[in-house]
């Protein structure tokens, strides 16, 4: 059974930090590009960041560049997102997703990804 389990969300004040994790099972982890998406109440799901098969390339939304860092540990089948200098507008449910054989509609488009986790809530207070 394919599973992507996100964790690490919580409540932080603006300017604080969190590290999200996503642990995968049921597929060959390093055959997939892995990404983070987020969705706030009333908004569309948007791409935050992704990382290629062995971590050689990373991509970030303009809104998080310089504040978030994506990484992966293929030995542990785990994806991470280190979030610093958090802003109120970063509050959302964060989802991890996996794409086989690259993207079909661009890295930041949900339709490019084959597998999805259930998400973890990040709340940022002012």
Secondary structure, 3 states (H helix, E strand, C coil): CCEEEEECCCEEECCCCEEEEEEEECCCHHHEEEEEEEECCCCCCEEEEEECCCCCCEEECCCCCCCEEEEEEHHHCEEEEEECCCCHHHCEEEEEEEEECCCCCCCCCHHHCCEECCCEEEEEEC
